[in-house]
Amino acid sequence: MTEIVQELTNGEFESFTKEGVVLIDFFAEWCMPCMMMAPIIEDLNEEFEGKAKIAKLNIDDSPELADKYNVSSIPTFIIFKEGKVVEQLTGSMIQDELSEALQKHLN
């Protein structure tokens, strides 16, 4: 059984994203589409355990990071590889879309 997807703070963000392939879910608690994506993010965390890291970032708690990565609507999913943004996806999507996006950066 995997752990619940970690919610990052400003201080944890850089070290979490600097190595490997990482998916960050930029969300807000008041965002209904974000809440609908939560179980999908949990499933992805399990699917990619040991291959990629997945975490969430609350934009209300970390507005400066949302600004830094030009997150203007949520949910937004940003994939990092070795600390650099390699893909950004916005809006609700099915698990297969996010899974394929992550997978292509692992190869």
Backbone as a printed PyTorch tensor [residue, N CA C, xyz], in Angstrom:
tensor([[[  0.8440,  -1.1900,   0.0000],
         [  0.0000,   0.0000,   0.0000],
         [  0.8840,   1.2460,   0.0000]],

        [[  0.5810,   2.1650,  -0.8940],
         [  1.3900,   3.3730,  -0.9960],
         [  0.8770,   4.4580,  -0.0620]],

        [[  1.7370,   5.4270,   0.1530],
         [  1.3740,   6.5510,   0.9950],
         [  0.5220,   7.5330,   0.2090]],

        [[ -0.1910,   8.3550,   0.9440],
         [ -0.9710,   9.4280,   0.3320],
         [  0.0000,  10.3900,  -0.3390]],

        [[ -0.4450,  11.0000,  -1.4410],
         [  0.3970,  11.9490,  -2.1710],
         [  0.7750,  13.1000,  -1.2440]],

        [[  2.0580,  13.3820,  -1.1950],
         [  2.6020,  14.4320,  -0.3310],
         [  2.1700,  15.8060,  -0.8160]],

        [[  1.8150,  16.6740,   0.1220],
         [  1.5550,  18.0770,  -0.1990],
         [  2.7900,  18.8720,   0.1920]],

        [[  3.3870,  19.5160,  -0.7980],
         [  4.6420,  20.2350,  -0.5850],
         [  4.4280,  21.6300,  -0.0210]],

        [[  5.4540,  22.1060,   0.6770],
         [  5.5190,  23.4930,   1.1100],
         [  6.5430,  24.1980,   0.2190]],

        [[  6.5960,  25.5140,   0.3320],
         [  7.5880,  26.2770,  -0.4410],
         [  8.9970,  25.7550,  -0.2150]],

        [[  9.3260,  25.4800,   1.0390],
         [ 10.6760,  25.0420,   1.3800],
         [ 11.0500,  23.6780,   0.8410]],

        [[ 10.0680,  22.8280,   0.5920],
         [ 10.3350,  21.4720,   0.1050],
         [ 10.3590,  21.3770,  -1.4150]],

        [[  9.7770,  22.3590,  -2.0780],
         [  9.5290,  22.2660,  -3.5130],
         [ 10.7970,  22.0320,  -4.3400]],

        [[ 11.7920,  22.8680,  -4.1610],
         [ 13.0020,  22.7830,  -4.9960],
         [ 13.7330,  21.4540,  -4.8190]],

        [[ 13.9030,  21.0160,  -3.5840],
         [ 14.6220,  19.7580,  -3.3640],
         [ 13.8180,  18.5610,  -3.8800]],

        [[ 12.4860,  18.6520,  -3.8100],
         [ 11.6370,  17.5480,  -4.2790],
         [ 11.7040,  17.4110,  -5.7990]],

        [[ 11.8000,  18.5310,  -6.5080],
         [ 11.7400,  18.5120,  -7.9750],
         [ 13.0980,  18.4320,  -8.6550]],

        [[ 14.2030,  18.4730,  -7.9020],
         [ 15.5060,  18.5990,  -8.5620],
         [ 16.0700,  17.3120,  -9.1510]],

        [[ 15.5620,  16.1450,  -8.7480],
         [ 16.1080,  14.8900,  -9.2720],
         [ 15.0050,  13.9970,  -9.7960]],

        [[ 15.2910,  13.3390, -10.9240],
         [ 14.3600,  12.3840, -11.4920],
         [ 13.1840,  13.0460, -12.1900]],

        [[ 12.1480,  12.2540, -12.4420],
         [ 10.9190,  12.7350, -13.0760],
         [  9.8970,  12.9570, -11.9690]],

        [[  9.3110,  14.1560, -11.9710],
         [  8.4010,  14.5620, -10.9020],
         [  7.1630,  15.2100, -11.5070]],

        [[  5.9900,  14.8110, -11.0270],
         [  4.7290,  15.4530, -11.3990],
         [  4.2260,  16.2380, -10.1990]],

        [[  3.9670,  17.5300, -10.4070],
         [  3.3880,  18.3580,  -9.3590],
         [  1.9790,  18.7620,  -9.7870]],

        [[  1.0270,  18.5110,  -8.9010],
         [ -0.3730,  18.8860,  -9.0960],
         [ -0.5950,  20.2090,  -8.3810]],

        [[ -0.7290,  21.2980,  -9.1420],
         [ -1.0380,  22.6110,  -8.5760],
         [ -2.5510,  22.6730,  -8.4090]],

        [[ -3.0190,  22.8590,  -7.1720],
         [ -4.4440,  22.7800,  -6.8810],
         [ -4.8430,  23.8100,  -5.8190]],

        [[ -6.1540,  23.8720,  -5.5550],
         [ -6.6840,  24.6410,  -4.4320],
         [ -7.8340,  23.8370,  -3.8370]],

        [[ -8.0220,  23.9850,  -2.5360],
         [ -9.0610,  23.2100,  -1.8600],
         [-10.4630,  23.5940,  -2.3030]],

        [[-10.6580,  24.8250,  -2.7900],
         [-11.9710,  25.2960,  -3.2250],
         [-12.2800,  24.9230,  -4.6730]],

        [[-11.3120,  24.3290,  -5.3610],
         [-11.4370,  24.0040,  -6.7870],
         [-12.0660,  22.6190,  -6.9590]],

        [[-13.3110,  22.5710,  -7.4370],
         [-14.0080,  21.2970,  -7.5720],
         [-13.3210,  20.3630,  -8.5840]],

        [[-12.8890,  20.8500,  -9.7650],
         [-12.1670,  19.9540, -10.6750],
         [-10.8820,  19.3930, -10.0480]],

        [[-10.2170,  20.1990,  -9.2070],
         [ -9.0120,  19.7160,  -8.5150],
         [ -9.3610,  18.5560,  -7.5890]],

        [[-10.4530,  18.7130,  -6.8600],
         [-10.8660,  17.6620,  -5.9250],
         [-11.2650,  16.3870,  -6.6830]],

        [[-11.8450,  16.5600,  -7.8720],
         [-12.2120,  15.4000,  -8.6910],
         [-10.9680,  14.6820,  -9.2260]],

        [[ -9.8690,  15.4020,  -9.3820],
         [ -8.6250,  14.8040,  -9.8760],
         [ -7.8510,  14.0890,  -8.7630]],

        [[ -8.1560,  14.3740,  -7.5140],
         [ -7.3900,  13.8210,  -6.3910],
         [ -7.2640,  12.2970,  -6.4180]],

        [[ -8.3580,  11.5460,  -6.6570],
         [ -8.1970,  10.0800,  -6.6970],
         [ -7.3170,   9.6120,  -7.8640]],

        [[ -7.3400,  10.3450,  -8.9580],
         [ -6.4970,  10.0030, -10.1190],
         [ -5.0290,  10.2060,  -9.7570]],

        [[ -4.7370,  11.3020,  -9.0540],
         [ -3.3600,  11.5780,  -8.6350],
         [ -2.8890,  10.4990,  -7.6570]],

        [[ -3.7760,  10.0690,  -6.7680],
         [ -3.4420,   8.9820,  -5.8330],
         [ -3.1150,   7.7010,  -6.6020]],

        [[ -3.9270,   7.3820,  -7.6090],
         [ -3.6860,   6.1890,  -8.4280],
         [ -2.3690,   6.2820,  -9.1850]],

        [[ -2.0650,   7.4720,  -9.7240],
         [ -0.7900,   7.6610, -10.4310],
         [  0.3880,   7.4760,  -9.4830]],

        [[  0.2390,   7.9540,  -8.2610],
         [  1.2890,   7.8040,  -7.2660],
         [  1.6000,   6.3270,  -7.0540]],

        [[  0.5760,   5.5180,  -7.0270],
         [  0.7650,   4.0750,  -6.8700],
         [  1.3520,   3.4540,  -8.1390]],

        [[  0.8240,   3.8620,  -9.2930],
         [  1.2820,   3.3140, -10.5810],
         [  2.7720,   3.5880, -10.8250]],

        [[  3.2400,   4.7720, -10.4320],
         [  4.6180,   5.1730, -10.7290],
         [  5.5490,   5.0830,  -9.5150]],

        [[  5.1180,   4.4000,  -8.4940],
         [  5.9490,   4.2470,  -7.2990],
         [  7.3040,   3.6450,  -7.6810]],

        [[  8.3730,   4.3120,  -7.2540],
         [  9.7170,   3.8460,  -7.5620],
         [ 10.2290,   4.2890,  -8.9270]],

        [[  9.3640,   4.9000,  -9.7460],
         [  9.7640,   5.3540, -11.0840],
         [  9.7480,   6.8810, -11.2040]],

        [[  8.7140,   7.4960, -10.6430],
         [  8.5620,   8.9550, -10.6730],
         [  7.9820,   9.3830,  -9.3350]],

        [[  8.2360,  10.6490,  -8.9870],
         [  7.6770,  11.1900,  -7.7480],
         [  6.4750,  12.0680,  -8.0940]],

        [[  5.4740,  12.0290,  -7.2290],
         [  4.2580,  12.8130,  -7.4390],
         [  3.9220,  13.5320,  -6.1450]],

        [[  3.5740,  14.8200,  -6.2760],
         [  3.1950,  15.6110,  -5.1060],
         [  2.1860,  16.6740,  -5.5190]],

        [[  1.6000,  17.3010,  -4.5130],
         [  0.6290,  18.3730,  -4.7260],
         [  1.1760,  19.6670,  -4.1450]],

        [[  0.7190,  20.7830,  -4.7130],
         [  1.0810,  22.0880,  -4.1870],
         [ -0.1700,  22.9570,  -4.1680]],

        [[ -0.5530,  23.4150,  -2.9800],
         [ -1.7250,  24.2630,  -2.8210],
         [ -1.3410,  25.6890,  -3.2220]],

        [[ -1.9660,  26.2090,  -4.2830],
         [ -1.5870,  27.5390,  -4.7790],
         [ -1.9730,  28.6580,  -3.8090]],

        [[ -2.9500,  28.4040,  -2.9440],
         [ -3.3160,  29.4170,  -1.9510],
         [ -2.2410,  29.5440,  -0.8740]],

        [[ -1.5500,  28.4500,  -0.5860],
         [ -0.4690,  28.4640,   0.3870],
         [  0.8690,  28.8690,  -0.2340]],

        [[  0.9840,  28.7290,  -1.5500],
         [  2.2550,  28.9970,  -2.2440],
         [  2.0240,  29.8050,  -3.5260]],

        [[  1.4430,  31.0010,  -3.4040],
         [  1.1410,  31.7810,  -4.6130],
         [  2.3830,  32.1660,  -5.4150]],

        [[  3.5280,  32.3330,  -4.7240],
         [  4.7450,  32.7150,  -5.4480],
         [  5.2140,  31.5990,  -6.3830]],

        [[  5.0350,  30.3450,  -5.9940],
         [  5.4130,  29.2390,  -6.8840],
         [  4.4270,  29.1240,  -8.0450]],

        [[  3.1550,  29.3710,  -7.7850],
         [  2.1720,  29.3740,  -8.8710],
         [  2.5310,  30.4600,  -9.8850]],

        [[  2.9250,  31.6330,  -9.4030],
         [  3.3430,  32.7170, -10.2980],
         [  4.6060,  32.3500, -11.0610]],

        [[  5.5730,  31.7860, -10.3640],
         [  6.8580,  31.4340, -10.9860],
         [  6.6640,  30.4910, -12.1710]],

        [[  5.7060,  29.5560, -12.0420],
         [  5.4700,  28.5750, -13.0990],
         [  4.2550,  28.9150, -13.9610]],

        [[  3.8200,  30.1800, -13.9010],
         [  2.7310,  30.6850, -14.7420],
         [  1.4610,  29.8470, -14.6470]],

        [[  1.1100,  29.4420, -13.4470],
         [ -0.1210,  28.6820, -13.2360],
         [ -1.2570,  29.6970, -13.1080]],

        [[ -2.0710,  29.7930, -14.1580],
         [ -3.1570,  30.7700, -14.1520],
         [ -4.5280,  30.1220, -14.0130]],

        [[ -4.6070,  28.8200, -14.2110],
         [ -5.8550,  28.1020, -13.9510],
         [ -5.4960,  26.7420, -13.3690]],

        [[ -6.4380,  26.1880, -12.6450],
         [ -6.1860,  24.9160, -11.9700],
         [ -7.3190,  23.9470, -12.2560]],

        [[ -7.0490,  22.6680, -12.2210],
         [ -5.7590,  22.0700, -11.8910],
         [ -4.7400,  22.2400, -13.0230]],

        [[ -3.4920,  22.4010, -12.6320],
         [ -2.3700,  22.4070, -13.5700],
         [ -1.3800,  21.3580, -13.0860]],

        [[ -0.8570,  20.5930, -14.0270],
         [  0.1010,  19.5260, -13.7280],
         [  1.3950,  19.8610, -14.4490]],

        [[  2.4800,  19.9660, -13.6940],
         [  3.7780,  20.2730, -14.2940],
         [  4.7020,  19.0860, -14.0510]],

        [[  5.3220,  18.6310, -15.1320],
         [  6.2850,  17.5370, -15.0440],
         [  7.6840,  18.1280, -15.1240]],

        [[  8.4930,  17.7740, -14.1330],
         [  9.8930,  18.1940, -14.0630],
         [ 10.7690,  16.9770, -14.3410]],

        [[ 11.8940,  17.2250, -15.0000],
         [ 12.9060,  16.1790, -15.1710],
         [ 14.2360,  16.8080, -14.8130]],

        [[ 14.8720,  16.2490, -13.7860],
         [ 16.1430,  16.7710, -13.2700],
         [ 16.0510,  18.2680, -12.9780]],

        [[ 14.9160,  18.6950, -12.3990],
         [ 14.7430,  20.0730, -11.9680],
         [ 14.2260,  21.0400, -13.0040]],

        [[ 14.0680,  20.5950, -14.2430],
         [ 13.6000,  21.4780, -15.3110],
         [ 12.1930,  21.0840, -15.7600]],

        [[ 11.3730,  22.0910, -16.0510],
         [ 10.0190,  21.8310, -16.5440],
         [ 10.1190,  21.2320, -17.9420]],

        [[  9.4860,  20.0730, -18.1310],
         [  9.4850,  19.4310, -19.4510],
         [  8.0860,  19.3680, -20.0510]],

        [[  7.0590,  19.5580, -19.2240],
         [  5.6940,  19.5440, -19.7520],
         [  4.7540,  20.1840, -18.7420]],

        [[  3.7530,  20.8850, -19.2760],
         [  2.7250,  21.4830, -18.4290],
         [  1.3630,  21.2020, -19.0380]],

        [[  0.4660,  20.6640, -18.2200],
         [ -0.8850,  20.3050, -18.6520],
         [ -1.8790,  21.0140, -17.7490]],

        [[ -2.9590,  21.5060, -18.3290],
         [ -3.9460,  22.2460, -17.5460],
         [ -5.3320,  21.6650, -17.7530]],

        [[ -6.0930,  21.6060, -16.6640],
         [ -7.4770,  21.1550, -16.7120],
         [ -7.6240,  19.7050, -16.3040]],

        [[ -8.8720,  19.3180, -16.1150],
         [ -9.1670,  17.9340, -15.7490],
         [ -8.8300,  17.0150, -16.9090]],

        [[ -8.3360,  15.8480, -16.6000],
         [ -8.0240,  14.8710, -17.6330],
         [ -8.1550,  13.4710, -17.0670]],

        [[ -8.1260,  12.5120, -17.9580],
         [ -8.2400,  11.1310, -17.5010],
         [ -6.8540,  10.6300, -17.1010]],

        [[ -6.8560,   9.5780, -16.3060],
         [ -5.5970,   9.0360, -15.7800],
         [ -4.6390,   8.6320, -16.8960]],

        [[ -5.1460,   8.0530, -17.9670],
         [ -4.2750,   7.6100, -19.0600],
         [ -3.4850,   8.7640, -19.6670]],

        [[ -4.0980,   9.9490, -19.7580],
         [ -3.3910,  11.1020, -20.3310],
         [ -2.1870,  11.4920, -19.4630]],

        [[ -2.4070,  11.5630, -18.1720],
         [ -1.3060,  11.9100, -17.2690],
         [ -0.2590,  10.8010, -17.2160]],

        [[ -0.7220,   9.5690, -17.2430],
         [  0.1830,   8.4230, -17.2160],
         [  1.0890,   8.4260, -18.4490]],

        [[  0.5120,   8.6620, -19.6140],
         [  1.3060,   8.7060, -20.8540],
         [  2.3030,   9.8610, -20.8260]],

        [[  1.8690,  11.0100, -20.3120],
         [  2.7710,  12.1680, -20.2260],
         [  3.9620,  11.8570, -19.3250]],

        [[  3.7080,  11.2520, -18.1820],
         [  4.8040,  10.8700, -17.2820],
         [  5.7080,   9.8230, -17.9230]],

        [[  5.0980,   8.8220, -18.5150],
         [  5.8490,   7.7060, -19.0900],
         [  6.8350,   8.1640, -20.1610]],

        [[  6.4230,   9.1030, -21.0020],
         [  7.3170,   9.5310, -22.0900],
         [  8.5630,  10.2360, -21.5630]],

        [[  8.4910,  10.7990, -20.3610],
         [  9.6700,  11.4670, -19.7910],
         [ 10.5440,  10.5090, -18.9930]],

        [[ 10.0520,   9.3180, -18.7750],
         [ 10.8600,   8.2910, -18.1020],
         [ 11.7610,   7.5640, -19.0910]],

        [[ 11.3950,   7.5960, -20.3500],
         [ 12.1540,   6.8560, -21.3740],
         [ 13.2760,   7.6840, -21.9520]]])
